[in-house]
């Protein structure tokens, strides 16, 4: 019977997990979306290809293989997640807290502090009841906006341990989150020391008041009590979160009893000794006199009182910082934090109202200062109406009691017994928060040498090593026993964290990312922005030098991360904002008419896999980086499609990123180079960010490969001209600009970092077991020194031939090169042509070193060079005049790409000029780093192979890279201002 029940259960699970379409296609399941589940293997959906193959095999009547096991879906055992989770809980259940104990109580303990018990009464005496309540409400607006931002961020997905650091880093990215995580954990450790010192000072004062002595001296007493206290707190923390929570409950109850004792004490009739200290109980005349401010001393102004009180409201992150120990952080954090703010705000408003109605500002504490019937002289102060004469100390400003003088007036009003001081509870909260935050930061491996502290122990994954580190820091600063300077930094650290939390919420909201879907809806992006701005403003208004130090530390850590570039992707709102700005800018740019002053060569570079043509990638990147668009186009032939790895695109992008090339990578499957290039030119890009220039590598093996391949290459060039695109063809020395994975070629244009002096054999041994990410160093990555850039401006193409070298010389590697411009002329008009060109270049505002007029370009080339050209073309000629009785059309039926004798003779003069120009270029380019030659535009009747021979003849035999370049005949240079 149990067996049948189990089978029914399994069948129900199977039915539940299979869709109506097929047994392999599954319904939506939690396992497909959760990255980790207890005791379950990671599940994945079958791919679309897998589903299609199964359907095709079923339709063909074939036996369906177990593709489910291949896809990692149905081959996995199906288990009931509820049963598994219950088993895990029974075996090892960590301690988890609800919203009351885990968040509300901790936040209230950290909000109630020294300000409440030792400063709020004094602030009331200075600012009066009305302005003190205004200060409280103004401070609460900042904490409420921050709490709303925290609630929204905490409910936008799963929150792990790490608290404030986790929220900021996952929202704004590691560059912003990691610095905040580091300084915020340090601030929590210092806050632990501060509150411990505050508690130690109270203990010291009680020892002096009750026993009239201290342990050694006042300073060392604070040190001894402080170290003992923080050691006890450490032992509580090391005992585990369960014991720590019990201690927090104990401190919380003690504070509530103390607060209740104070409220009860205000209703009890006061003794003569208490009245001598200015404590009289509730009286309307005292309340009225304390309504208005009475500024005294250097700190007597409204904003100074506001700056003193505001840190009292900065404890709202205590629940967030232990989010990894909460049962349901998404529910507990909003509920507990907002409740804590509400009840502590009530308490902060109750204190000024009650103490302002019970205590006068000045009192001597002398029980003999009563106002008798035979008293003479003028009585000054509120005590006169109550039967007391405090005139002497009031006029001399020597009163030791009253609201304005006794900081411990709240302790004096407690009904019975000693009052509790919140220092240990706050210190324990900070001692727990700092290691939790630091542990998460260490585990992210963003900063070096801190991973040691990320290890967790026990069922609650306690950061014991981080506890010890925090303890050492706290003890070190406790031994200083004077933390006023550090206290200013701590306040700024907390305010900085508040500001970034608010900004992260605002930024995530304003970017309209579909991933921003917080389940807490009671927030506003504008309230978050208000909280961020106010937090930054208060940092400077409170302590400007501490604000500068805080921002200096953050920017230093930010710069370090910007330099190291951690390989982390958390899907931050910064990425969403970048996408929005790019999209908005692209759309806006589409509506702007092109202008010649803003022309940029936007290049589509046919590299194939970019790591196979590093020279081509580096060269184009040299003049497009941070200036214009560069797209590496990879045309994948149909026969190569099946052999390409699935992650080829990602590996190519990573290769370019590692090489620091600012380029996009676009693969495209086509039947030929010509088809692929045409589609990439027309379809790649976005809006105005579209290619206007095609860049090719020179086809150096055109004589060895199939003629159809050469024709396809030349037709790609023809299509570029026909569609009015600019064209660049880069030829390296000997044409070896291709790095093959299968046949390593040493390009003389390459310079390897370690192997530049080695021969070809050593290079070959380095070959192919290297990963695609290996970087081959090319000549374009080296400093070009004081070589020359020779520009052979043979044809006016609109100025692209001049613009590219200008962009190159703006780079550090090229800026020492001399630019020489060669133009065609004759001896009769040489001087006139020279003056015209110099004037034109000056109007273009282009730096050049020399202009040379070639007067011998019309001469006949050397017979040896011309013979070499004829020999190169010979295999591609029909030789139809030597074959009697056969027409040219008949000969071309089998070899349509061959050149007839008539065509060869018709273009002989042009061929001779190409050879002659090559002679001139070789003669002048001995010290050149780069040669640029105007690319000839072929006539429609020019044979493809002959044009290829021209390109070869123009640039062969050079000792430097050569760029054949042609603009699209539209002006890209202007000398007008408008």
N, C-alpha and C positions, 0 to 999 in steps of 0.2 A: 504494500500500500504506500509506503514511504517512497519506493522506487517510482511508482506511477506519478505520485505527486511531484517528485523531482523532475520527471520527464515533462509533465505538464508545465512546470515552471520554466524549464529550458525552452520549450516550444513557444511559450508566451513571449520570452525574451527575444527569440529568433524572429517571431512575427513582428514584434515591436521594432526591431532593428532593420528590417528589410522593407524597402519601399514597394509600391504597387507595380513598378516598372520592371524590376528584375530582382533576383535573389542577391545579386552583388551590389546593386544600387541601394544605398541605405538611407533611412530616415535621419533627420537631424538628431545628434546625440551630444551629450556633454563631453564625451571622450574626444570628440573631434576638435573641441575648442579649448579645453583645459590642457595646458602643457604638462602638468604633473598631477596625477591622482594616486592616492595610497595603494600600493601593491598592485598597480595595473600597468601593463605595458602601453607605450604610446600608440595610439591608433591613428590611422590616416585613411582618408577617403580613397577609393579607386580613382585613378586618373581618367580623364575623358577618353584618352587613347585606349585604356584597358577596357572601358565599357563598350567602346566601338568594336574592338577586336572580338569581344565575347559575342556581341550581336551578330557580327559578320560570320563568325564560325557557326553560330546556331542556325542562321539562315542557310548556310551552305550545307547543313546536315552533318557537320563534323562533330566529333566528340570534344566537348569543351574541357580544356585543361584546367587545372586548379590555379587559375590566375589570381584567385583571392589570396592565396598564400604569397604570391609574388608581390601583390600590392600591399601586403601587410594589413589586411582587413579581417576577412573571415577566418583566416588561419589561426587567429589568436583566440584563446579561450575566452568565452563570454562569462563574466562573473557579475554577480549582483553587487554594485558598488556600495549599497547600503550595508550589506552583510560584511563586506571587506572592511569598511570604515569602522563598523562596530567592533570587529575583531582587533583592529589596530588600536582603537581606544582602550579596549580591555587590556591589551598588552602593555601599552606605553602611552598614557594619557597625560599630556602636558597641562600645566595649570593655566587656565584662561579666565579672564575677568570680564564682568559685565560693565555696563555703562556707569553704574554708581560707584563701585569700588575702583574700577580701572581708570575712569576718566574724571567724573565729577569730583570725587573726593580728592584725588591727586591735584586737580586744577585748583580747588579751593585751598588746599594746604599751601600750594605755591603762590597763590595770589595773596593770601593772608600772610603778612610778613612784618618786618620791622616798621614799615610805614604805618601800618594799622595801629600798632601798640605803642610806638615811640615817637611818631611824627605827626600823625593826623590831628591830634589835639593841638599841637603847636601851630600847624597850618591853619586850624580854625581860629586861633587867637590872632593870627596875622591877617588872614583874608576875610575873616568873618564867616558866619554860617552860610549866607547866600552865595558868596563867591566860592566857598569851599565846595558846596554842592554843585556849582557850575563846573569847577575843576574836575570833580568826580565824573560828571556826565560827559564832559569833553573827552576825558581819557577813555571812557567806556565806548564812545563812538568808534575810536580806533580799534579797540579790542573786539568790538562786535563785528566790524567790517572784516577784521582778520579771521574771526571765528567763522563767519559765513564763507569766506574764501577757503578756509580749512575744510569746512563741511562739504563744499562743492568738490574740492579736489579729492577728498577722502572717499567720496562716493562715486568717483569716476573710475571704476575698476578696482582691482584687487590691491590692497595695501599690505605690503610685507613689513618686516621690521626695518627700522631706520628712521622712522618718524619724520621730522622736518626735512632732513637730508633727502630721504627717499622721495618725498612729495616734490621738493624743488627740483631735484636732479631729473626726475622722470617727466617733469613738466617743461623745464627750461633747458634740459640737457646737462651732460656731465661738466661742461666748461663752467657753468654757473653753479650747479649743485654741489660739485666736489669742494670748491673753496668754502662755500657756506657750511658744508658738512664738517670740514676740518676746524674752522674757527668756532662753529657753534658747539661742537663737542668740547673744545677747549674752554669755551665760555661757560658751559655747564660745570666743568671741573672747577673753574675759578669761582663760580657761584656757590658750589658746595663749600669751598674754603671760606667765602665771605659769610655765609649764613652760620657756619660753624664758629667763626671768630665772633660774630654777633652774639651767639648763644654763650660763648665763653666770657665775653664782656659782661653779660647780664649776671652770670654766675659769680664773676669777680666782684661786681657791685653788691650782690646779695651777701657775699662773704664779708665785705667791708662794712655793710650796714648792720648785719646781724651779729657778726663775730668780731668786727673791728680789726681784722687782719686778713692777709692773703697767704698763699702758699710760699712764695719767695718774694717776688715784687710784682707790681701790677702787670707789667709786660710779660714776664715769664709765666705768670699765672694764666694769662690768656693762652699762651703757647701750650702749656701742659694740659689744660682743660680741653683746648681745641684738638690736640692730637689724640687724647683719650676718646673724645666724642667721635671723631671721624673714624677711629679704629673700631669702636663699637658698631658704628653704622656700616663699616665694611664687612664685619662679621655677619651682620644681619643680611646684607646683600649676598654674600657668598653662600648663606644658608639656602638661598633660593627665593624665587618670586613669591612663593606662598608665605614664607616667614616675613618677607619684606612687606607684603600687603597687610599682614596682621599688625606689624609695627606702625604702618601708616594709619590703620584704623585706630590704634591706640592714641597716636598723636592727634588725630582728628577729633576723637571723643574728648580728649583733654582740652583742646582748643574750644570746642563747643561748650564744655562745662565752664571754662574760664570766661567765655563771652556771655554765657547766661548769668554767671556770677556778677559780671559787671552790670548787666541790665537790672538785676535784682538789687544790686547795691545802690543804684541811682534812686530807688524808691525808699530805701531805709533812711530814717532820720540820722543826720550826721552828728558825730560827737564834736565836742569843743575843739579837740585837736584837729579834726578834719576841717572844721570851719576855719581854723587858723591857717590852714593850707589853701583856703579859697573854695572848698567843696561844701555846698549848702543844700544840695538837692534841687528839685525842679522849682523854679521861680520864673515868673513871666518877665520881671524887670531884668533879671540876668540874661534871659533869652533875647530880649530887645536890645540890650547893650552889646551883645555879641553878634548881632546880625550884620553890622557894618564892619569894614576892615579897620585895622589899626597897625599900619606898617611900621616895623621897627628894624633897625640895623641895616647892614649892607644887603641882606637878602630880602629886604622888605619891598617886594613888588609882585604883581600878579603872576607874571610869567615865571619868575624864579620859584614861586610856590607850585606852579604847575609842573615845572621840571623836577622838583623834589618828589611830588606825589606820583607822577606817571609810572615810574618803575614798579609801584605797588600793583599795577594792573597787568604786569607782564609775566603771568604764570600759566597762560592758557595753553601752552604747548606740552604740558606734562603728560596729558593723556595720549597725545599724538606720538610722543617719543617712545612709548612702549606699545605701539600699535600691534607689534608682533605677538604680544601676550594678551590680546583682547579676543573675546569669542567672536564678535562681529564688528570689526573696526568701522565699517561703513555706517552702521547704526549707532554704535557707542560713541564715536567721536563727535558727531553733530549734537546728539542728545546730551551727552555729559558735559561738553564744553559750554554749550549755551546755558544749561542749567547752572553751571558753576559761575558763569558771568552774572547771571540774574541774581543769585543769592549773595554773592560777594558784593555786588553793587548795592543791594539793599543794606548790607552791613556797613559799607562805606558811607552811605547816606544816613544811617541811624547814628553813627558815632558823632558827627558834627552836631546833629540835632539834639542829642541827649547831653553830650558833654558841654555844648554851648548853652544849654538851659540850666546846668547845675554848677558850673565852675566859673569864677570870675577870672580876669586876666592876671591880676597881681595880688599876691598875698605874701606875708612875711614868714608864716609858720610859727610865730610867737603867740602863745595863748594869752599873753598879757596885753596884747595890742587891741583890747576891746574899747569900744567907744562908751565912756561913762558920762554921767550927767554933768559932772564938774570939769569935763575936758575943755580946754581952751585952744584957740587957734582954729585955722581952717582945715577941714577934712576933705581930702581929695580921693576920688576913686569910687568904684561901685560898692566897696566894703562899707562905706559910710551909711548907706541905706540899710545895711544888714547888721549894724551894731559893731562894726570893726573899723579900726583906724589904721590903715596901711599907708598913710600919707608919707611917712619918712622914707620907706623903701621904694615907694612909687616914684617920688620926686628924684631920689638918688639913683634910680634904676638898679637897685641892689636886691630886689625881691627874689627869693629862691623858689617860691611856689606860685601856683596859679597856672592858667593855660599858657601864658607866654613864657614861663620860666621852668616849669616842671615837666620834663618829657615823659615821666612815668606816672602821670596823673591817672591814666586808665587803670594801672595796677593798684593805685590807692583807692579806687572806687569799688573794687571787687568785694562782694558781700562778706565772704569768710574764706580763710585759707589762702594759700599761694595761688597766683595765676600762672597759666602755662604760656611759655614763649614758643612761637612757631618755628624757631631756628632749626632744631633737629629734624622736624618733619620736612622742611624745605630742603635742607642739606641732603637728607636721604633721597628725596625725589631727584635732585640733581645728580647725586652719586649713581643712581640707577640709569638716568637718561643719557648721560655722557657716554658710558660704555656701549649702550645699545646703538646709539647713532654711529659711534666710531667703528663698531663691529661691522655694520652694513657698509660703511665706506671702505673698510679694509678688504671686504670680500669682493668689492667691485674692481679691485686691482687697478685703480686709477693712478694712485701715487705709489712710488717704489718704496720698498723696505718697511712697509707697515702691515703686510699680509699676515705676519706672525700673530697680530692681535685679533684677527678675524675668527679664530677657532672658537667654537662653542662647545659647551659641556652640558650633560644631563638632558632630561626630558624637555626642558624649556630652552635648550640651546644657549645656556648662560655664557656671556663673554667674560670668563674669569680672568683672562689675561688683561683684557681692557679694564676690568675692575681694579686690578692691581696698579695699572698705569694711572688711572684716574686718582686712586688713593695717593700715589707718590706725588702727583702734581698738587693735589689738595694739601698734603702735609707740607710740601715745600713752601707754598704761599701762606699757610697758617703760621709757619715759623717766622715769616716776615712780620706778622702781627699788625701791619699797617697797610691796608689795601684800598685807601681812598682813590689813588691814581688808577689802580686796576679796575675799581668799581665803575669808573666812567667808561672804560673800554667794554666791560661786560654789558652795560646798558646799551651801548651802540651795537654790539654784536647781536643782541636780542632784537633791537629795532631793525637792524639790517635783515634779519631773518623774517620779521613780520612784513617788511616792505617787499621782499622777494616772494613771499607766499601770496600776498595780495596781487603783485604784478603777474605772477604765474597764472593765477586765476583769470585776471583781466586779459592776459595775452592769449590764453587758451580760448576764451570766449570771443575775443575780437577776430581771431583767425577763422572762425566758423568751420573748424575741422569736424568732419563727421564722427571722429573718435571722441569728441568732447560731449559726453552724454551723462552728466552727473545725475544721480537719482535724487539728490537734495536740490530742490528747485527754488528755495527761498534765498536767493542771492542775486546780486546785480553786478554786472561788470563795472558799472560806474562807482559803486560802493567799494569794489576791490581797487579801482584806480585811486579813489580817494584815500584808502588806507595806505597804498604804496607811496603816494606823494607826501602824505602827512608823516609817515614813518621816516622818509628821507629828510624832510624838513626838520623834524624834531631832533634827528641825529646831530645836525649842525647847530641848531639853536640851543640844545642842552650843553654839549661839549664839542666845540668845533674841531679842536685838535684831535680828540678821540675819533671823530667822524673821518677825518683825513687819514688817520692811522688805519682805521677799519677798511676804508676803500683802497688804501695803498696795499694792504695785505691781500685783499680780494683780487685786485688787478695783477699783482705779482703772481698769485696762484693761477689766475686766468691766463696770463701770458705763458706760464709753464705748460698748461694743458693745450694752449693753442700751438705751442711749439712741438709737443710730443704727439698731439692728435691721437688720443686713445680710440681704439677701434671698437666703439660702443654705439649702438643705435637703439635708443629707447622710444623712438617715435615722439619726440618732444614737440611742443607747440612752436618752437623756433623753426623746425622743419616745415610745419604747416604755414607759418608766417612767411617763410622764404618762398614757398610755393605760391601763396596768395600775391605776394609782391611781384614775382616773376610773371604770373598770369595777368595781373592788372597792368603791368608795364608793357607786356606784349600786346595786349588789346589796345592800350592807349597809343602805342607806337604804330599800330596798323592804320590808325586814322590820320597819321602825319605824312604829308607829302615828302618824298625824297628830295634832298638837296645835296649838291655836289660837295659842299663843305663837310658834310657828315658821311661821305662815302667811306666804306671800309671793305677791304677784300674779304668777303665771307666765303670760306673755302670748304668745298667738298673734296676730301682727299681720298682717292681710291687706293687704300693701303692694303686691302685684304685684311687678314689678322694684323693689327698694328704692330705686334711684337716681331713680325717677319720683315717689316720695313721701318726700322727705327730711324734711319737717316731721313726718310721722307717725313716722318712724324715730327722729328726734332726741328727740321728746317721750317716747316709751315708753322709749328708752334713758336718759332723764334720771332715771327712778325705778326702773329695773331693773338698771342697771349695777353689777356686783359685789354685787348683792343677790339677784336672782332670774333666772329663765329668760326669755329673749326669743327667739322664733322668727319670722322674717319669712317668711310664707307667700305663695307666688306661684302663684295658680291660673291655669293656662294653658288657655284654651279650645281645643277641638279644631281650630278653624280657624286658631289662632295657632301650633299645634304645628310645622308645617312651616317657618314663617318664623323661628322662634327659632334663633339661632346655637348651634352645638354647645358652645361654651365659655361659654355664658351664666352657668352656675352659678359657674364660676371667676371670671368678671369681677364678678359680684355680691358674692362673698365678698371679693375684693380691694377693691371699692368700700367695703364696710363696714369692712374692716380699716383702710383709709386714713382713713376718717372716724372711726375709733376707737370703733366701735359694737360692744359685746359682744353679739353675736346670732348665731344660726344662720340659715341660709337653706335653705328647703325648697320646691322647685317641685313642683307636682302638676297633672296633666292631668285635667280634668273637663269635663263638658258644660255646667255652670252654676256660678255662684258658690255657690249653696246646697249642691250636691253636693260641691263641692271643700272648702268650709268644714267640712261635717260630717265628711268623711273625715280632714281634717287635724286636727281637734280630737280625733278618736278614735284616730288612728294615729301622730301625731307625738309626740316625746318618748320617754323611756326610764324605766321604773319610776316612781318618785315625781317624776321630772323631766318632768312632763307639763303641758301648758297647763291652767289653770283659769279663764283670762280671755281672751275674744276682743276684739280691738281693731280697729275699723274706721275708715276715713275717712268723712266725711259725704258722702252722694250729693247734691251741690249741684245737679246738672242733672236732677233727677228729673222736672221738668215738661217738659223738652225731649226726653228720651230715650223709647224705646219703653216703654209701660206694663209690658210683661212683664219688662223689666229692673228696674223699681222693685219689682215684686211679688217677683222673685227676691231682691232686696236685703232686703226686709222679711221674707220667709220665712227668710232666714238668721238674722235677729234672733230670730224666733219659735223656730227650732230651738235657738238658744243658750239661750233661757229654758227650753225643754222639756227639754233635757239638763242643766239645772242648772249652767250655766256663768255666770260673771260677764261683764258686757259693758261696753265703753267705746266711745264714738263721738266722734271728735275733729273739730271743725269750725273751720277757720281763718277769718279774716276774708274775707267774700264767698265762702267755700267753696273758694277757689283753693289747694288743697293738693296739686295734681298738677302735676308737671313733665313735659311731653310732649316727646318727641324730635322731633315733627313740627310742633307748634304751641306756641311758647314763650309761656307766660303769666306775667306778673309778678304774683306774689302779694304783697299788701301785708303779709303776715306774713313775707315773706322780706327779708333784708338781705344784699345782695351786698357782698363785701369792697371792691371797687373802684368799683362802679356804683350805690351806694345813692342817690346824688344824681341819677342819670341818669333820663331819662324812659323810657316804654315802648318807644319806637323804638330807643333805644340798646340796650336789653335784647334786642330782637328781632334786632338785628344780631349779637349775641354767640352766637346760637343753635346750630345743630345740628351744625356740624362739630366740636364739642368731643367729646372722648372720654368714654366712660361714667365714667371715673375722675374727671372734673371734679366739684368739690365746690361745691354751691350752699349758701350760708350762710342758715340759717333763724333765725327769731326765738328759737328755743329754744337757740341757741348763744350768745346774747348775755346779758349781765348784766341781770337784771330790775329791778335797783335797789330802790327802796322802794315799789314798787307793791303792790297787794293781790291776794291769792288769795281769791276769793269762793266760798264753799261754800253752795249751796242744798240743805240736807239736808231735802228734802220728805218722803221716805219712808225708813223704817228698813230698810236692806238688809244689816245685819250689821256695818257700819262701813267698808266699802271706800271709800265716798265721803269719809271722813275720813282713811283710811290713805294714799291716793295723795298728797294735798297734804303730809302729814307727810313722806313719802319725798322729795318734791320739795324741801322746805325744808332737807333735809340736804345738798343740793348747794350749792356755792359760788355759783352763778348765782342761786339762789332764796332763800338764807338771810336776805336782808335784807327779803324781802316780809312784809307784814302779813297774817295769816290772819283772815278774817272768816267767821263762821258765821251763816247766815240760816235761821230756822225759821218754821213757820206757827203762828199763834196769833190770839187776839182780844184786844180791849182789856180784857175782864173778867178774864182769867186771864194777862195778859201777864207780870206780875211773877213769878208762880208758875212759868210755863214757862221764864222766863229763869233763875231759880235752879236749876231742875232740869237745864237744859242745861249750865250752868256747872259744876254738881257732877259731871255725867256726864263732861264733857270733862276735868276735873281728875283724875277716877279713871282715865281712859284715859291720863293723863300726856302729853297733847297740848298743845303750845304754841299759844295762840290770842290774838288781840288784842282781839277784840270779838265779842259774840253779839247778834244783832239779831232781834227778833220782828216778823214781817210781819203786821200787823193788818189790812191792806187787801187781802189776797189774794183775798177773796171778792167784792170789788166787780166790777161789770160793766166790761169793757174799753171803751176809747174806740171809738166807732162807726166811726171811720176805720180803726183797726187791725182791727176785726172784719170790716169790709167787705173789707179786703185779704185776710184769710184766706179769706173766702167766695169771692172772685174766684180765688184760687189753686186752690181745690178745684173750681170750676165746670166746667172741662173734663173732669173725671173723674166727673161725676154723670150718672145715667141720666135724670133729670127725667121719671120714669115717670108722675107724677100729671098731667102736661101732655099725655100721649098716651093718648087714649081708645081702649078696645077692645084694648089690647095689654098682656099681663101682664108682670110683672117677669121671670119666668123666660124668656119669649120674648126680651125685650130683652137679657138677659144671655148668651144663647147665643153671640153674636158678641163681646161685650165683658164677660167675667165679672168683670173687675177694677173695673168702675164701681160707684159708690155710689148706692144707691137713696135716694129722698127720705125714706123711713121710717127708714133707717139714719142718715141725716144728722141728722134731728131727734132720734133717740134719743141721739146722742152730742153734741148741741149744747152742753149745759152743760159737758161736759168740754173741748170745744173752746174755749169762752169762757175757761175757767180757764187753759188753756195760753197763750192770747193775753194774758190779764191778767198772768200770771207773767212773760212776756217784757217787758211794760211795766216791771215792777218791776226786772227784771234790767238792762234798758238804763238805767234811771234811776240805778242804784247802781254801774254798772261803768265809769264814766268814767275812773277811775284804776287799773283792774284789769289785772293781767298775765295772769290766767287765771280763767275762771268754770267752776265745776263744778256741774252740775244733776243731781239724781236723775232717772234715766231712768224714765218711766212703763212699767209692765208692761201690755200690752194684753190685753183679754179675748179669748176665743176667737172671739167674733162680731164683733170689730172689723175693718172693712175695711182691707186693707193700705195702700191709697193714703191713706186718712184718717189712719192712724198715721204715715205718712211726712209728711203735712202737719202733724201735731202736732210732730214732731221739728224740722221747719223753723220752725214758729211759735215754739218755745221759744227758739231760739238765733239768730234772724235779726236783722240790724241791729246786732250788737255790734262794739265797737272792739278786741276782743281775742279770742284763741282760746277756744273753749268746749268743755267735755268733758261729754257726756252719759254718766252712769255709773250702773251698777246692780250691786250684789253679788248673790250667789246665796242671800241670806237666811240664811246661816250666819255665826256670829260670827267676825270676823277681828280683833277687838279684845277685850282682857280687862283687868280691873283686879285680878285675883287673882294672888297670888304663885305658887301651885302650878301 
